[in-house]
């Protein structure tokens, strides 16, 4: 885990004028042995202004550097947000990214990471919570270009109402990237009959000495777990909410900054528990 360090907060407040467009662009270069924790959060000034956001972020993680990036999308239901994040890692570097989406009308996140050195670690964590007519689309590519590297990817979704989710994740292992360890998992909960999920985990491997796995699950809450909580006197709606919160917090607990982690747990729990008794 990363040492606790004071984070840099990039705060975007959009709106105040209907039908506006913004094009934020960030470049972070973490030199060798550097340690940095960045929080990038997007919020709406009000509940009605339609905003189009097209954001680009480039991150260079130098030799033995450690970077943690937390991206928070909490926008109104009139916002369209398209983003692309490009990451290049050097030898012995560590990169941890958390993509947390619980707002917006149409959200598309492209994440492309190149492991361009040996003994690199990359962790990709994502949580998306949709309701109403929200569409949340995550596309990831982890490019293992050199040997002896590790990548872990966990994306979880909770979809309610008529919301739709998309996950398209690819692990690409080049011919020279022997001794690669790469893991990818996408898990989704559908909370209503109108919610839907399209998931496509992919492995493209050109090396022969690797350990790689990928998988995806989409369904409802565990009936046995629900029965257990109901048998302890917990109401049906509350039991469903508790299990959903536990499902989501698995991703949030991977955020190292205690203040950010606690606040996100509070906000996500409030959204998932809304209307539950």
Secondary structure, 3 states (H helix, E strand, C coil): CCCCCCCEEEEEEECCCCCEEECCEEEEEECCCCEEEEEEEEEECCCCCCEEEEEEEEEEECCCCEEEEEEEEECCCCCEEEEEEEEEECCCCEEEEEEEECCCCEEEEEEEEEECCCCCEEEEEEEEEECCCCEEEEEEEEEECCCCCEEEEEEEEEECCCCEEEEEEEEEECCCCCCEEEEEEEEEEECCCCCEEEEEEEEEECCCCEEEEEEEEEECCCHHHHHHHHHCCCCHHHHHHHHHHHHHHHHHCCCCCHHHHHHHHHHHHHHHHCCCC
